[in-house]
Amino acid sequence: MKPFIMDHPLIQHKITHVRDKNTGAKEFRELISEIAMLMCYEATRDLPLEEVEIETPMMKCKSKVISGRKLAFVPVLRAGLGMVDGVLKLVPAAKVGHIGLYRDHDTHLPVEYYCKLPSDIGEREVIVLDPMVATGGSVVDAVRLVKEHGAKHVKLMCVIAAPEGLALMEKEHPDVQVYCAALDEGLNEDAYILPGLGDAGDRIFGTK
């Protein structure tokens, strides 16, 4: 499935500021949350609707509400936590799971250390959250885990991705729609995205 690369001016403006090495942790956190909220608007565009009858102060009328499918957001720890507040502002009733993965600095492969998901995840549309998709190993494993727990409808939201990571996602999970705010040039020898923004987790939590 072809990734959806977002070109909205507000998103692109905020991307510039998160890339800037002089942006401090507080502003960086706020920007990542705002970008996630704007991206979530697009990622939820296909939610089904149904008509209900309500009464306004003037008269009865028919209007639309989201029908059936409920949502779950699953951030990949720890950087994915930076996106949670933004998406919950749009969908406050959504449940939140967590997947803990870290990248081995020698092999660049993901290592799983935590997985806690809603018990009814099979009944929900799941949006996996990870600001950076570099090699793609972590998000591929995260999507695999939510599928193994019963999720049938899965999407991925990332802020910045490398072509290598998106290619791996397409190969391993061709059924998963990816929403990406910026597609970068590629990876360096340490598997960091170029030009990227550095380590998202360190910049969100001030542990740089």
N, CA and C of each residue as an Amber inpcrd file, in Angstrom:
protein
   624
   0.8540000  -1.1860000   0.0000000   0.0000000   0.0000000   0.0000000
   0.8970000   1.2470000   0.0000000   0.6420000   2.1510000  -0.9000000
   1.4710000   3.3400000  -1.0370000   1.3550000   4.2310000   0.1990000
   2.4810000   4.6760000   0.7760000   2.4040000   5.5530000   1.9530000
   1.7850000   6.9000000   1.6180000   1.0710000   7.4500000   2.5760000
   0.4530000   8.7590000   2.4230000   1.4120000   9.7900000   3.0100000
   2.0630000  10.5620000   2.1510000   3.0160000  11.5880000   2.5920000
   2.2850000  12.9140000   2.6790000   2.2440000  13.4960000   3.8530000
   1.4480000  14.7000000   4.0750000   2.2100000  15.9560000   3.6550000
   1.5030000  16.8400000   2.9770000   2.1440000  18.0660000   2.5030000
   1.4480000  19.3290000   3.0300000   0.6390000  19.1770000   4.0670000
  -0.0890000  20.3270000   4.5960000   0.9000000  21.3810000   5.1050000
   0.6830000  22.6520000   4.7800000   1.6140000  23.7100000   5.1910000
   1.8630000  23.7740000   6.7000000   0.8360000  23.5640000   7.5110000
   1.0280000  23.6180000   8.9570000   1.9660000  22.5100000   9.4330000
   1.7990000  21.3220000   8.8560000   2.6730000  20.2130000   9.2280000
   4.1010000  20.4880000   8.7880000   4.2770000  20.9510000   7.5640000
   5.6220000  21.2020000   7.0540000   6.3300000  22.3070000   7.8420000
   5.5860000  23.3190000   8.2460000   6.1450000  24.3950000   9.0680000
   6.6740000  23.8390000  10.3950000   5.8800000  22.9820000  11.0280000
   6.2740000  22.4240000  12.3180000   7.4270000  21.4300000  12.1650000
   7.4600000  20.7110000  11.0460000   8.5650000  19.7880000  10.7800000
   9.8940000  20.5420000  10.7520000   9.9010000  21.7050000  10.1330000
  11.1270000  22.5090000  10.0800000  11.6440000  22.8130000  11.4760000
  10.7400000  23.1370000  12.3900000  11.1570000  23.4890000  13.7450000
  11.6080000  22.2680000  14.5510000  11.0040000  21.1060000  14.3310000
  11.4880000  19.9270000  15.0660000  12.8380000  19.4580000  14.5360000
  13.1330000  19.7470000  13.2850000  14.4500000  19.3910000  12.7500000
  15.5610000  20.2610000  13.3420000  15.2560000  21.4960000  13.6590000
  16.2450000  22.4710000  14.1020000  16.9070000  22.0070000  15.4010000
  18.2300000  21.8830000  15.3940000  18.9530000  21.4010000  16.5760000
  18.8380000  22.3560000  17.7550000  18.4520000  23.6100000  17.5060000
  18.3250000  24.5930000  18.5790000  16.9560000  24.5750000  19.2570000
  16.0410000  23.7550000  18.7700000  14.7210000  23.6400000  19.3950000
  14.8540000  22.8440000  20.6870000  14.4460000  23.4350000  21.8060000
  14.5680000  22.7960000  23.1150000  13.5290000  21.7110000  23.3410000
  13.7010000  20.9440000  24.4210000  12.8440000  19.7880000  24.6950000
  11.3730000  20.1710000  24.8480000  11.0840000  21.2570000  25.5620000
   9.6900000  21.6570000  25.7790000   9.0010000  21.9580000  24.4510000
   9.6370000  22.7820000  23.6250000   9.0420000  23.1250000  22.3360000
   8.9850000  21.9080000  21.4240000  10.0100000  21.0700000  21.4730000
  10.0350000  19.8630000  20.6470000   8.8460000  18.9630000  20.9850000
   8.6090000  18.7310000  22.2870000   7.4650000  17.9080000  22.7170000
   6.1560000  18.4780000  22.2030000   5.9970000  19.7940000  22.3450000
   4.7530000  20.4330000  21.9110000   4.5660000  20.2880000  20.4120000
   5.6310000  20.4520000  19.6460000   5.5470000  20.3490000  18.1890000
   5.2070000  18.9290000  17.7400000   5.8430000  17.9370000  18.3470000
   5.5540000  16.5420000  17.9930000   4.0900000  16.2220000  18.2830000
   3.5900000  16.6930000  19.4160000   2.1830000  16.4740000  19.7680000
   1.2550000  17.1500000  18.7610000   1.5920000  18.3820000  18.3630000
   0.7600000  19.1100000  17.3980000   0.7920000  18.4460000  16.0220000
   1.9580000  17.9900000  15.6070000   2.0630000  17.2900000  14.3170000
   1.2240000  16.0220000  14.3500000   1.2900000  15.2850000  15.4540000
   0.5130000  14.0520000  15.5810000  -0.9820000  14.3260000  15.4910000
  -1.4300000  15.4170000  16.1190000  -2.8490000  15.7640000  16.0710000
  -3.2810000  16.0850000  14.6420000  -2.4670000  16.8510000  13.9300000
  -2.7960000  17.1890000  12.5430000  -2.7940000  15.9430000  11.6580000
  -1.8530000  15.0430000  11.8810000  -1.7910000  13.8120000  11.0980000
  -2.9820000  12.9070000  11.3840000  -3.4000000  12.8780000  12.6470000
  -4.5210000  12.0270000  13.0420000  -5.8040000  12.4300000  12.3290000
  -5.9450000  13.7100000  12.0660000  -7.1060000  14.2030000  11.3140000
  -7.2240000  13.4670000   9.9810000  -6.0850000  13.3010000   9.2950000
  -6.0940000  12.6270000   7.9970000  -6.2050000  11.1150000   8.1490000
  -5.5340000  10.5550000   9.1670000  -5.5220000   9.1050000   9.3470000
  -6.8810000   8.5460000   9.7410000  -7.7620000   9.4090000  10.2620000
  -9.1030000   8.9540000  10.6590000 -10.1710000   9.3530000   9.6520000
  -9.7540000   9.8280000   8.4960000 -10.7090000  10.3090000   7.4900000
 -11.6970000   9.2320000   7.0330000 -11.2780000   7.9620000   7.0420000
 -12.1270000   6.9020000   6.5060000 -12.9760000   6.2060000   7.5740000
 -13.0500000   6.7670000   8.7910000 -13.9070000   6.1590000   9.8120000
 -15.3630000   6.1770000   9.3320000 -16.0880000   5.0760000   9.5120000
 -17.4820000   5.0250000   9.0360000 -18.4000000   5.9020000   9.8800000
 -19.4290000   6.4190000   9.2370000 -20.4050000   7.2810000   9.8970000
 -21.8030000   6.6860000   9.8100000 -22.6570000   7.0840000  10.7400000
 -24.0720000   6.7230000  10.6700000 -24.9030000   7.9330000  11.0680000
 -26.1330000   7.9520000  10.5880000 -27.0220000   9.0700000  10.8890000
 -27.7830000   8.8110000  12.1770000 -27.8990000   9.8580000  12.9980000
 -28.7250000   9.7940000  14.1970000 -29.6290000  11.0150000  14.2130000
 -30.6930000  10.9080000  14.9830000 -31.5940000  12.0600000  15.1100000
 -31.3110000  12.7640000  16.4230000 -31.1170000  14.0810000  16.3540000
 -30.8990000  14.8820000  17.5500000 -31.8610000  16.0620000  17.5210000
 -31.8650000  16.7950000  18.6210000 -32.7090000  17.9920000  18.6690000
 -31.8290000  19.1870000  18.9970000 -31.7650000  20.1350000  18.0970000
 -31.0420000  21.3760000  18.3420000 -31.9600000  22.3210000  19.1210000
 -31.4930000  23.4720000  19.5570000 -32.3910000  24.4380000  20.2060000
 -33.5180000  24.9010000  19.2870000 -33.3800000  24.6270000  17.9800000
 -34.3680000  25.1130000  17.0210000 -35.3400000  24.0340000  16.5600000
 -34.8450000  22.7940000  16.3540000 -35.6910000  21.7520000  15.7790000
 -34.9910000  20.4070000  15.8340000 -35.7120000  19.3480000  15.5040000
 -35.1070000  18.0320000  15.3470000 -34.4360000  17.9540000  13.9830000
 -33.3220000  17.2030000  13.9360000 -32.6520000  17.0220000  12.6530000
 -31.8250000  15.7440000  12.6880000 -31.3820000  15.3330000  11.5270000
 -30.4940000  14.1830000  11.4270000 -29.0650000  14.6820000  11.2570000
 -28.1450000  14.0100000  11.9610000 -26.7360000  14.3690000  11.8730000
 -25.9040000  13.0980000  11.9700000 -24.5980000  13.2300000  11.7900000
 -23.7520000  12.0280000  11.6940000 -22.8280000  11.8740000  12.8950000
 -22.6190000  10.6120000  13.2720000 -21.6620000  10.2570000  14.3190000
 -20.8280000   9.0840000  13.8120000 -19.6760000   8.9000000  14.4270000
 -18.8240000   7.7680000  14.0440000 -19.5340000   6.4750000  14.3930000
 -19.5160000   5.5520000  13.4670000 -20.2720000   4.3140000  13.5990000
 -19.3480000   3.1170000  13.8350000 -19.7450000   2.2950000  14.7770000
 -19.1200000   0.9790000  14.9160000 -17.6840000   0.9900000  15.3900000
 -16.7540000   1.0790000  14.4540000 -15.3460000   0.8410000  14.7530000
 -14.7960000   1.8240000  15.7870000 -14.1730000   1.2680000  16.8220000
 -13.5290000   2.0730000  17.8480000 -12.0320000   2.1010000  17.5870000
 -11.3430000   3.0290000  18.2510000  -9.9250000   3.2310000  17.9950000
  -9.0510000   2.8200000  19.1720000  -7.8330000   2.4190000  18.8430000
  -6.7840000   2.2210000  19.8420000  -5.5000000   2.7910000  19.2720000
  -4.7850000   3.5480000  20.0840000  -3.4740000   4.0530000  19.7000000
  -2.4070000   3.2360000  20.4220000  -1.3730000   2.8590000  19.6850000
  -0.3080000   2.0480000  20.2770000   1.0390000   2.7150000  19.9940000
   1.5430000   3.5180000  20.9300000   2.8630000   4.1120000  20.7390000
   3.9670000   3.0860000  20.9490000   5.0140000   3.2080000  20.1510000
   6.2070000   2.4010000  20.3580000   7.1010000   3.1700000  21.3330000
   7.3610000   2.5630000  22.4910000   8.1600000   3.2250000  23.5190000
   9.5980000   3.3880000  23.0530000  10.2270000   4.5100000  23.4220000
   9.6000000   5.5340000  24.2480000   9.1610000   6.7330000  23.4390000
   9.7660000   6.9150000  22.2530000   9.5150000   8.1230000  21.4680000
   8.0500000   8.2620000  21.0570000   7.3590000   7.1370000  20.8480000
   5.9610000   7.1840000  20.4500000   5.0680000   7.8600000  21.4610000
   5.5100000   7.9000000  22.7290000   4.7210000   8.5770000  23.7630000
   4.5260000  10.0470000  23.4450000   5.4750000  10.6310000  22.7300000
   5.3670000  12.0430000  22.3850000   4.2100000  12.3630000  21.4650000
   3.6380000  11.3630000  20.8190000   2.5330000  11.5770000  19.8950000
   1.1710000  11.3450000  20.5340000   1.1480000  10.7410000  21.7270000
  -0.1080000  10.2840000  22.3210000  -1.0450000  11.4340000  22.6840000
  -0.5300000  12.4640000  23.3610000  -1.4050000  13.5600000  23.7840000
  -2.0940000  14.2130000  22.5920000  -1.3730000  14.3730000  21.5030000
  -1.9520000  15.0040000  20.3210000  -3.1040000  14.2240000  19.7360000
  -2.9400000  12.8970000  19.6000000  -4.0160000  12.1050000  18.9950000
  -5.1990000  11.9600000  19.9400000  -4.9250000  11.9310000  21.2540000
  -6.0340000  11.8140000  22.2070000  -6.8690000  13.0860000  22.2880000
  -6.2950000  14.2160000  21.8910000  -7.0890000  15.4430000  21.8460000
  -8.1910000  15.3220000  20.7980000  -7.9150000  14.5830000  19.7210000
  -8.9270000  14.3780000  18.6810000  -9.8660000  13.2330000  19.0220000
  -9.3170000  12.1720000  19.6220000 -10.1300000  10.9720000  19.9120000
  -9.9380000  10.6000000  21.3850000 -10.5240000  11.3670000  22.3000000
 -10.2770000  11.1400000  23.7270000 -10.7980000   9.8110000  24.2520000
 -11.7450000   9.1840000  23.5570000 -12.3020000   7.9150000  24.0280000
 -11.4750000   6.7080000  23.5890000 -10.4520000   6.9200000  22.7970000
  -9.6400000   5.8040000  22.3150000  -8.8700000   5.1590000  23.4680000
  -8.6160000   3.8600000  23.3330000  -7.7670000   3.1610000  24.2970000
  -6.3180000   3.2620000  23.8320000  -5.4030000   3.1080000  24.7810000
  -3.9810000   3.2320000  24.4720000  -3.2360000   1.9950000  24.9470000
  -2.5510000   1.3210000  24.0190000  -1.6620000   0.2240000  24.3730000
  -0.2310000   0.7150000  24.3070000   0.6990000  -0.1500000  24.6910000
   2.1170000   0.2270000  24.6490000   2.9560000  -0.9510000  24.1960000
   3.9140000  -0.6770000  23.3170000   4.8810000  -1.6860000  22.8940000
   6.2720000  -1.1290000  23.1410000   7.0820000  -1.8950000  23.8590000
   8.4470000  -1.4790000  24.1620000   9.4480000  -2.1840000  23.2760000
  10.1250000  -1.4090000  22.4620000  11.1800000  -1.9320000  21.5840000
  12.3610000  -0.9800000  21.6460000  13.5560000  -1.5240000  21.6350000
  14.7280000  -0.6610000  21.4870000  15.6280000  -1.2300000  20.4090000
  16.4290000  -0.3720000  19.8330000  17.3030000  -0.7750000  18.7420000
  18.6870000  -1.1280000  19.2670000  19.1140000  -2.3560000  18.9860000
  20.4630000  -2.7700000  19.3560000  21.4660000  -1.9310000  18.5680000
  22.3790000  -1.2680000  19.2750000  23.2730000  -0.3250000  18.6120000
  24.3030000  -1.0140000  17.7110000  24.5100000  -2.3050000  17.9320000
  25.4700000  -3.0250000  17.0960000  24.8150000  -3.6240000  15.8540000
  23.6660000  -4.2780000  16.0680000  22.9970000  -4.9460000  14.9360000
  21.9650000  -4.0590000  14.2560000  21.5350000  -2.9730000  14.9540000
  20.4740000  -2.0750000  14.4810000  19.1150000  -2.7810000  14.4030000
  18.9970000  -3.9490000  15.0440000  17.7440000  -4.7020000  15.0260000
  16.9360000  -4.4060000  16.2890000  15.5920000  -4.4690000  16.1920000
  14.7610000  -4.1660000  17.3550000  14.7450000  -5.3180000  18.3630000
  14.7110000  -4.9410000  19.6470000  14.6150000  -5.9140000  20.7350000
  13.3560000  -5.5800000  21.5390000  12.4490000  -6.5460000  21.6940000
  11.1980000  -6.3110000  22.4100000  11.3960000  -6.4940000  23.9070000
  10.8540000  -5.5660000  24.7140000  10.9290000  -5.7200000  26.1580000
   9.5900000  -5.4920000  26.8670000   8.5430000  -5.0530000  26.1320000
   7.2600000  -4.7980000  26.7850000   6.1470000  -4.7980000  25.7600000
   4.9970000  -5.3650000  26.1370000   3.8170000  -5.3170000  25.2590000
   2.5590000  -5.4060000  26.1180000   1.7760000  -4.3420000  26.1330000
   0.5140000  -4.2990000  26.8690000  -0.5300000  -3.6410000  25.9860000
  -1.5300000  -4.4240000  25.5500000  -2.5140000  -3.9400000  24.5870000
  -3.9260000  -4.1060000  25.1420000  -4.9030000  -3.3030000  24.6730000
  -6.2840000  -3.4650000  25.1150000  -6.7910000  -4.8720000  24.8330000
  -7.5760000  -5.4160000  25.7540000  -8.0680000  -6.7920000  25.5990000
  -8.9950000  -6.9440000  24.3890000  -9.6450000  -5.8460000  23.9840000
 -10.5670000  -5.9010000  22.8430000  -9.9390000  -5.3350000  21.5720000
  -8.6270000  -5.4680000  21.4430000  -7.9400000  -4.8400000  20.3160000
  -8.4220000  -5.3780000  18.9710000  -8.9180000  -6.5980000  18.9580000
  -9.4370000  -7.1710000  17.7160000 -10.6760000  -6.4690000  17.2030000
 -11.3460000  -5.7100000  18.0690000 -12.5590000  -4.9930000  17.6870000
 -12.2800000  -3.5350000  17.3470000 -11.0180000  -3.1480000  17.3980000
 -10.6710000  -1.7410000  17.2250000  -9.8000000  -1.5180000  16.0000000
  -9.8940000  -0.3110000  15.4620000  -8.9210000   0.1060000  14.4610000
  -7.7030000   0.6040000  15.2200000  -6.5450000   0.0420000  14.9040000
  -5.3240000   0.3270000  15.6550000  -4.4240000   1.2450000  14.8380000
  -3.9640000   2.3080000  15.4820000  -2.9870000   3.1930000  14.8520000
  -1.7080000   3.1400000  15.6740000  -0.6610000   2.5590000  15.0920000
   0.6420000   2.4790000  15.7350000   1.3460000   3.8200000  15.5660000
   1.9720000   4.3070000  16.6340000   2.6110000   5.6260000  16.6340000
   4.1080000   5.4920000  16.8640000   4.9020000   6.0510000  15.9720000
   6.3520000   6.1030000  16.1510000   6.8690000   7.2880000  15.3400000
   7.5080000   8.2730000  15.9950000   7.9350000   9.4620000  15.2580000
   8.8970000   9.1730000  14.1060000   9.7850000   8.1820000  14.2820000
  10.8350000   7.9450000  13.2990000  10.7790000   6.5200000  12.7670000
  10.7690000   6.3750000  11.4540000  10.8990000   5.0600000  10.8200000
  12.2010000   5.0870000  10.0340000  13.2300000   4.4980000  10.6080000
  14.5610000   4.4990000   9.9830000  14.7490000   3.2230000   9.1680000
  15.2660000   2.1690000   9.7920000  15.3840000   0.8870000   9.0810000
  14.0150000   0.2360000   8.9110000  13.0850000   0.5910000   9.7800000
  11.7420000   0.0070000   9.7300000  11.5810000  -1.2070000  10.6240000
  12.6730000  -1.6870000  11.2120000  12.5940000  -2.9090000  12.0100000
  11.6550000  -2.8080000  13.1910000  11.7010000  -1.6980000  13.9140000
  10.8670000  -1.5540000  15.1110000   9.3800000  -1.5080000  14.7700000
   9.0150000  -0.7150000  13.7760000   7.5850000  -0.6080000  13.4580000
   7.0620000  -1.8870000  12.8170000   7.8980000  -2.5660000  12.0480000
   7.4860000  -3.8550000  11.4760000   7.1740000  -4.8360000  12.6040000
   8.0380000  -4.8830000  13.6300000   7.7940000  -5.7610000  14.7680000
   6.5790000  -5.3140000  15.5700000   6.3980000  -3.9920000  15.7330000
   5.2500000  -3.4840000  16.4820000   3.9370000  -3.8560000  15.8000000
   3.8870000  -3.6940000  14.4940000   2.6780000  -4.0710000  13.7480000
   2.4450000  -5.5780000  13.8400000   3.5230000  -6.3580000  13.7520000
   3.3890000  -7.8160000  13.8820000   2.7800000  -8.1720000  15.2370000
   3.2270000  -7.5140000  16.3070000   2.7210000  -7.8130000  17.6440000
   1.2370000  -7.4940000  17.7710000   0.7960000  -6.3410000  17.2630000
  -0.6310000  -6.0100000  17.3960000  -1.4780000  -6.9650000  16.5550000
  -0.9500000  -7.4100000  15.4170000  -1.6800000  -8.3920000  14.6150000
  -1.7700000  -9.7280000  15.3480000  -0.6750000 -10.1420000  15.9840000
  -0.6710000 -11.4120000  16.7220000  -1.6480000 -11.3820000  17.8870000
  -1.9360000 -10.1870000  18.4040000  -2.9100000 -10.0520000  19.4880000
  -4.3330000  -9.8850000  18.9750000  -4.5220000  -9.9900000  17.6740000
  -5.8760000 -10.0070000  17.1240000  -6.3060000  -8.8070000  16.3220000
  -5.4710000  -7.7850000  16.2090000  -5.8660000  -6.5890000  15.4550000
  -6.0200000  -6.9200000  13.9740000  -7.1130000  -6.4660000  13.4000000
  -7.4000000  -6.7370000  11.9820000  -7.2650000  -5.4880000  11.1140000
  -7.4090000  -4.3270000  11.7210000  -7.3140000  -3.0630000  10.9900000
  -6.1960000  -2.2350000  11.6230000  -5.0710000  -2.1320000  10.9350000
  -3.8970000  -1.4790000  11.5010000  -3.3850000  -0.3940000  10.5530000
  -3.0410000   0.7540000  11.1230000  -2.3870000   1.8370000  10.3960000
  -1.1190000   2.2160000  11.1560000  -0.2460000   2.9440000  10.4790000
   0.9760000   3.4400000  11.1100000   1.0850000   4.9290000  10.8600000
   1.3430000   5.6800000  11.9250000   1.6130000   7.1080000  11.8090000
   3.0450000   7.3800000  12.2420000   3.8230000   8.0250000  11.3750000
   5.1850000   8.4220000  11.7350000   5.4180000   9.8510000  11.2710000
   6.3100000  10.5450000  11.9540000   6.5890000  11.9260000  11.6000000
   7.5900000  11.9840000  10.4460000   8.7020000  11.2720000  10.5870000
   9.7400000  11.2700000   9.5610000  10.1420000   9.8350000   9.2460000
  10.3050000   9.5250000   7.9660000  10.6700000   8.1730000   7.5580000
  11.7790000   8.2150000   6.5210000  12.5520000   7.1420000   6.4960000
  13.5460000   6.9260000   5.4490000  12.9510000   5.9720000   4.4180000
  13.3580000   6.0760000   3.1570000  12.8330000   5.1620000   2.1260000
  13.0520000   3.6960000   2.4780000  14.1750000   3.3960000   3.1470000
  14.4630000   2.0070000   3.5100000  13.4070000   1.4490000   4.4650000
  12.9960000   2.2750000   5.4270000  12.0010000   1.8310000   6.3930000
  10.6320000   1.6230000   5.7730000  10.2430000   2.5380000   4.8980000
   8.9470000   2.3970000   4.2320000   8.9440000   1.1870000   3.2950000
  10.0720000   0.9080000   2.6660000  10.1610000  -0.2580000   1.7820000
   9.9920000  -1.5440000   2.5810000  10.5870000  -1.5980000   3.7820000
  10.4400000  -2.7960000   4.6140000   9.0050000  -2.9510000   5.0950000
   8.3660000  -1.8450000   5.4640000   6.9550000  -1.9110000   5.8670000
   6.0930000  -2.4390000   4.7390000   6.3290000  -1.9420000   3.5260000
   5.5500000  -2.3830000   2.3580000   5.7570000  -3.8740000   2.1110000
   6.9870000  -4.3400000   2.3000000   7.2920000  -5.7550000   2.0770000
   6.6390000  -6.6520000   3.1290000   6.7450000  -6.2600000   4.3940000
   6.2800000  -7.1140000   5.4890000   4.7970000  -6.9360000   5.8130000
   4.2770000  -5.7310000   5.6190000   2.8730000  -5.4480000   5.9630000
   2.2220000  -4.6330000   4.8450000   2.0250000  -5.2320000   3.6850000
   1.4620000  -4.4870000   2.5570000   0.0210000  -4.0250000   2.7780000
  -0.6390000  -4.5780000   3.7930000  -2.0290000  -4.2110000   4.0880000
  -2.1360000  -3.0090000   5.0080000  -1.0170000  -2.5090000   5.5200000
  -1.0360000  -1.4170000   6.5010000  -0.7940000  -0.0840000   5.8110000
  -1.7540000   0.8300000   5.9770000  -1.5810000   2.1730000   5.4300000
  -0.6550000   2.9800000   6.3270000   0.3750000   3.5780000   5.7290000
   1.3400000   4.3880000   6.4690000   1.0650000   5.8590000   6.1970000
   1.0000000   6.6540000   7.2710000   0.8600000   8.1020000   7.1720000
   2.1600000   8.7290000   7.6710000   2.7690000   9.5470000   6.8340000
   4.0980000  10.0800000   7.1190000   4.1100000  11.5810000   6.8440000
   4.6890000  12.3620000   7.7630000   4.7220000  13.8100000   7.5750000
   5.8730000  14.2460000   6.6840000   6.9620000  13.4700000   6.6310000
   8.1070000  13.8290000   5.7910000   8.8890000  12.5760000   5.4160000
   9.1910000  12.4420000   4.1400000  10.0250000  11.3450000   3.6450000
  11.4130000  11.9040000   3.3760000  12.4180000  11.4000000   4.1050000
  13.7680000  11.9460000   4.0240000  14.6390000  11.2000000   3.0130000
  15.9210000  11.5870000   2.9590000  16.8330000  11.0850000   1.9220000
  17.2350000   9.6340000   2.1230000  17.5530000   9.2480000   3.3550000
  18.0340000   7.8950000   3.6000000  18.6980000   7.7910000   4.9550000
  19.5340000   6.7510000   5.1330000  20.1720000   6.4650000   6.4100000
  21.6840000   6.6490000   6.3200000  22.2980000   7.0290000   7.4610000
  23.7590000   7.0560000   7.5000000  24.2840000   5.7020000   7.9540000
  25.5950000   5.5900000   8.1920000  26.1890000   4.2990000   8.5400000
  25.7310000   3.7870000   9.9000000  25.1790000   4.6720000  10.7390000
  24.6520000   4.2610000  12.0410000  23.1420000   4.0590000  12.0190000
  22.5670000   4.0480000  10.8250000  21.1290000   3.8370000  10.6160000
  20.2810000   4.9600000  11.1990000  20.8220000   6.1760000  11.2330000
  20.0290000   7.3520000  11.5800000  19.5520000   8.0300000  10.2970000
  18.3560000   8.6100000  10.3670000  17.7640000   9.2400000   9.1900000
  18.4680000  10.5570000   8.8820000  18.7160000  10.7760000   7.5870000
  19.2960000  12.0320000   7.1040000  18.3010000  12.7440000   6.1920000
  18.0380000  14.0550000   6.3590000  18.6200000  14.9050000   7.4100000
  18.0310000  14.6550000   8.7970000  16.8240000  14.1030000   8.8580000
  16.2370000  13.6970000  10.1260000  16.1070000  14.7950000  11.1460000
  16.1530000  14.3870000  12.4220000  16.0710000  15.3590000  13.5290000
  16.8460000  14.8610000  14.7430000  17.6980000  13.8530000  14.5330000
  18.4270000  13.2630000  15.6530000  17.6170000  12.1570000  16.2980000
  17.8500000  11.8950000  17.5730000  17.1280000  10.8640000  18.3210000
  15.8620000  11.4830000  18.9090000  14.7100000  11.0640000  18.3940000
  13.4410000  11.6680000  18.8210000  13.1890000  11.4640000  20.3060000
  13.4790000  10.2680000  20.8320000  13.2600000  10.0060000  22.2390000
  14.0880000  10.9130000  23.1290000  15.3650000  11.0680000  22.7840000
  16.2240000  11.9460000  23.5670000  15.7370000  13.3850000  23.5320000
  15.2710000  13.8230000  22.3790000  14.8570000  15.2180000  22.2600000
  13.4960000  15.4620000  22.9290000  12.6220000  14.4710000  22.9240000
  11.3230000  14.6150000  23.5960000  11.4960000  14.6800000  25.1100000
  12.3730000  13.8180000  25.6430000  12.4750000  13.6890000  27.0890000
  13.6980000  14.3930000  27.6760000  14.4590000  15.1010000  26.8240000
  15.5700000  15.8910000  27.3130000  16.7440000  15.0620000  27.8070000
  16.9100000  13.8620000  27.2570000  18.0070000  12.9870000  27.6870000
  19.1510000  12.9760000  26.6960000  19.1800000  13.9590000  25.8220000
  20.2010000  14.0350000  24.7940000  21.5980000  14.1730000  25.3940000
